Amino acid sequence: MTASTIGRVGYIGLGNMGAPMAERLLTRPAGLTVLDVVPEAMTPFTDKGAAAASSPAELATGCDLVCVTVLDDAQVRDVVTGPDGLLAAARPGTIVAVHSTISDTTAVELAAKCAEKGVDLVDAPVSGGAGGAKNGILAVMVGATDDSFAKIEEPFGTFASLVVHAGPVGAGTRMKLARNLLHFIAFTAATEAQRLAEAAGIDITELGKVVRHTDAITGGAGSIMWRDTTSPLAEDDSWFPIFSRVRALGEKDLALALDLGDRLGVDLPLGARALSDLGPGLGVGTGEIAQTRSRKEHA
């Protein structure tokens, strides 16, 4: 099997994410076999020509690549190593791609067990939601060998517009966890901004419209993620003046928001943390505004 010759793909787990991902794989001429604990979930696929399996082991017998999108670590373990799991029947050379967000240590452990049978497990969590899957524009973060990554790029390209080789097995999950750390901290920051706006008499549904509109233009938090290190910047680094301007603007606006919160009696802990940490996080050190506010708070 070469990078261009992955044949039939198997898909296990046809839920909110798995179903649209599997549906995109129906476009491949080599065929698709599906499996879900809810038999009715397989019907839309069999109606379109896919085969149905009754167990992971049965599915594994005819597939070069098996994609797994189930709930958690326990379910992934059962699918891969259970009594009727993939390893009970998978041929040497089969690739198992776990799209579920699980522990990176689970991915590494299962990959070692698969390797004993000549099976290559890769961790390949996705980002972009069910809408991204339906439209074929997911991002996939892959932990795999170079050889396996080359083989899976083509089938993954049916449901993803960005397929990143994060590193060896486990690296895909570590990248996904870092991405989701940002995601849910941003959600928490959004709730803090809503509290401030609401206390100030602002319609927070209108605020939401502005946030979505401007993030679509600027790229949101990802717009500052260009550097290949988090180390402090030297003053002659080309990024130093750029991020210094970002720090100056950010500290000014954060200080103004914190002042508004003080006047309205709204606690803004994430805002305060952002003011103190923005400059150092960008690699340009704390600016004068943050230093001044810190001195006032500790006076």
C-alpha positions in Angstrom: 0.0 0.0 0.0 1.5 3.4 -1.0 0.5 7.0 -0.3 -1.9 6.9 -3.2 -3.4 3.4 -2.8 -5.5 3.4 0.3 -8.6 1.4 -0.7 -11.7 0.9 1.3 -12.1 3.0 4.4 -14.1 1.9 7.5 -15.8 4.4 9.7 -16.9 3.7 13.3 -19.1 6.1 15.1 -21.7 8.0 13.1 -22.7 10.7 15.6 -22.8 14.5 15.1 -19.2 14.6 13.9 -18.7 11.1 12.5 -21.7 11.1 10.2 -20.8 14.1 8.1 -17.1 13.0 8.0 -18.1 9.6 6.8 -20.6 11.0 4.3 -17.7 12.9 2.7 -15.8 9.6 2.3 -18.7 8.2 0.2 -17.2 10.2 -2.7 -14.2 7.9 -2.8 -14.6 5.1 -5.4 -12.8 2.5 -3.3 -15.8 2.1 -1.0 -16.8 2.7 2.6 -17.9 0.4 5.4 -19.7 1.8 8.4 -20.5 0.8 12.0 -22.5 2.4 14.8 -24.1 1.1 18.0 -27.4 2.5 16.6 -28.3 0.4 13.6 -30.5 3.2 12.2 -27.5 5.5 11.9 -26.0 3.2 9.2 -29.1 3.3 7.0 -28.4 6.6 5.2 -24.9 5.2 4.3 -26.0 1.8 3.1 -28.8 3.5 1.1 -25.9 5.2 -0.7 -23.9 2.1 -1.4 -21.8 1.7 1.8 -21.4 -1.6 3.4 -22.4 -2.2 7.1 -20.4 -4.2 9.6 -21.7 -5.8 12.8 -18.5 -5.4 14.8 -15.1 -3.6 14.6 -13.4 -6.9 13.8 -15.7 -7.5 10.9 -15.2 -4.0 9.6 -11.4 -4.3 9.9 -11.2 -7.3 7.7 -11.8 -5.4 4.5 -10.4 -2.0 5.2 -7.0 -0.3 4.7 -7.9 2.6 6.9 -10.3 2.7 9.8 -11.5 6.0 11.2 -12.9 6.1 14.7 -15.1 8.8 16.1 -16.5 7.6 19.4 -17.1 9.3 22.8 -14.1 8.8 25.0 -10.9 6.9 25.9 -12.9 3.9 27.2 -14.9 3.5 24.0 -11.8 4.0 21.8 -10.0 1.2 23.8 -13.0 -1.1 23.4 -13.2 -0.5 19.6 -9.4 -1.1 19.2 -8.6 -3.8 21.7 -11.9 -5.2 22.9 -12.8 -8.9 22.4 -14.3 -8.2 19.0 -12.2 -5.1 18.4 -10.2 -4.0 15.4 -7.0 -5.8 16.5 -8.9 -9.1 16.5 -9.0 -9.1 12.7 -7.0 -6.1 11.2 -4.4 -7.1 8.6 -0.8 -5.9 9.1 -0.5 -2.5 7.4 -3.9 -1.4 8.4 -4.1 2.2 9.7 -6.4 3.1 12.5 -7.1 6.8 12.8 -8.6 8.0 16.1 -10.5 11.3 15.6 -11.9 11.3 19.1 -10.3 13.7 21.5 -8.7 11.4 24.0 -5.7 11.5 26.3 -2.4 11.6 24.5 -1.1 8.8 26.7 -4.0 6.6 25.6 -3.1 7.2 22.0 0.6 6.3 22.6 -0.4 3.2 24.6 -2.8 2.0 22.0 -0.4 2.7 19.2 2.2 0.4 20.9 -0.4 -2.4 21.2 -1.4 -2.0 17.6 2.3 -2.1 16.5 2.6 -5.6 18.0 0.1 -6.7 15.4 1.6 -4.7 12.5 -1.2 -2.2 12.7 -0.4 1.5 12.7 -2.6 3.7 15.0 -2.5 7.4 14.5 -4.2 10.1 16.6 -6.1 12.6 14.3 -8.4 14.8 16.3 -10.3 17.4 14.3 -11.4 21.0 14.7 -14.2 22.8 12.9 -17.4 21.2 14.2 -20.1 19.3 12.3 -20.5 22.2 9.9 -16.9 22.0 8.9 -17.2 18.3 8.4 -20.3 18.6 6.2 -18.5 21.2 4.0 -15.2 19.3 3.9 -13.2 22.1 5.6 -12.2 20.6 8.9 -8.7 20.9 10.3 -7.1 17.6 11.3 -4.1 17.4 13.6 -2.3 14.2 13.0 0.2 12.3 15.2 1.8 9.7 12.9 4.9 8.5 11.2 5.9 10.2 8.0 4.8 7.1 6.0 1.4 6.8 7.6 0.8 10.6 7.2 1.5 10.4 3.5 -1.0 7.6 3.1 -3.9 9.2 4.9 -3.7 12.7 3.4 -5.8 11.8 0.4 -8.8 10.2 2.3 -8.6 12.9 5.0 -8.8 15.5 2.3 -12.4 14.5 1.6 -13.5 16.0 4.9 -10.7 18.5 5.7 -9.1 21.5 4.0 -6.2 21.5 6.4 -4.3 18.4 7.4 -1.4 19.1 9.7 1.4 16.6 10.6 1.8 17.5 14.3 4.5 15.0 15.0 4.7 11.4 16.2 1.8 9.5 17.7 0.3 11.6 20.6 1.3 14.9 19.0 -2.0 15.3 17.2 -3.9 15.1 20.5 -1.5 17.5 22.3 -2.0 20.0 19.5 -5.8 19.6 19.8 -5.7 20.1 23.6 -3.7 23.3 23.1 -6.2 24.5 20.5 -9.1 23.7 22.8 -7.5 25.4 25.7 -7.5 28.6 23.7 -11.1 27.9 22.5 -12.6 27.5 25.9 -10.6 30.3 27.6 -11.9 32.5 24.8 -15.5 31.4 25.6 -14.9 32.2 29.3 -13.5 35.6 28.3 -16.6 36.2 26.1 -18.8 35.6 29.2 -16.8 38.1 31.1 -17.1 40.7 28.3 -20.9 40.0 28.2 -21.1 40.8 32.0 -19.3 44.1 31.5 -21.5 45.0 28.5 -24.7 44.1 30.3 -23.8 46.1 33.3 -23.1 49.0 31.1 -26.5 48.8 29.5 -25.3 47.3 26.2 -27.4 44.8 24.2 -25.2 41.8 24.4 -26.8 40.2 21.3 -25.6 43.1 19.3 -22.2 42.8 20.9 -22.2 39.2 19.7 -22.8 40.3 16.2 -19.9 42.7 16.3 -17.5 40.1 17.8 -18.4 37.5 15.1 -18.1 40.1 12.3 -14.7 41.4 13.4 -13.2 38.0 14.2 -14.1 36.9 10.7 -12.1 39.8 9.4 -9.1 39.8 11.8 -8.8 36.1 12.5 -9.3 36.5 16.2 -6.7 35.1 18.5 -5.0 33.2 15.7 -3.9 36.4 14.1 -1.0 36.7 16.6 0.1 33.1 16.3 2.9 33.4 13.8 6.1 32.9 15.8 7.9 29.5 16.1 8.8 30.1 19.8 7.4 31.7 22.9 10.8 33.0 24.1 11.2 36.8 24.7 12.0 38.7 21.5 15.2 40.6 20.9 14.7 44.2 20.2 16.2 43.8 16.7 13.7 41.0 15.9 11.3 42.0 13.1 8.4 41.0 15.3 9.4 43.2 18.2 7.9 46.5 16.8 4.8 44.7 15.6 4.0 43.0 18.9 5.1 46.2 20.9 2.3 48.0 19.0 -0.1 45.2 19.8 0.8 45.4 23.5 0.4 49.1 23.6 -3.0 49.0 22.0 -4.1 46.0 24.1 -2.9 47.4 27.4 -4.7 50.7 26.6 -8.0 49.0 25.8 -7.7 46.5 28.7 -7.1 49.3 31.2 -10.1 51.2 29.9 -12.3 48.1 30.2 -11.0 47.4 33.7 -11.7 51.0 34.7 -15.2 50.7 33.4 -15.6 47.5 35.4 -14.4 49.2 38.6 -17.0 51.9 38.1 -19.8 49.4 37.5 -18.7 47.0 40.2 -18.1 44.2 37.7 -15.2 41.9 38.5 -13.0 41.1 35.5 -10.4 38.6 36.5 -9.5 37.5 33.0 -9.2 41.1 31.9 -6.8 41.8 34.8 -4.8 38.8 34.0 -4.7 39.7 30.3 -3.4 43.2 31.2 -0.5 41.8 33.2 0.3 38.9 30.9 -0.2 40.3 27.4 3.2 41.9 26.9 5.2 39.0 28.3 3.1 36.5 26.4 3.9 38.4 23.2 7.6 38.3 24.1 8.0 42.1 24.5 7.7 42.5 28.2 5.2 44.5 30.3 4.3 47.9 29.1 4.0 51.2 31.0 0.2 51.0 31.3 0.3 47.6 32.9 3.1 48.6 35.2 1.3 51.7 36.3 -1.9 49.8 37.1 0.1 47.2 39.0 1.8 49.8 41.1 -1.6 51.4 41.9 -3.0 48.0 43.0 -0.1 47.3 45.2 0.3 50.8 46.7 
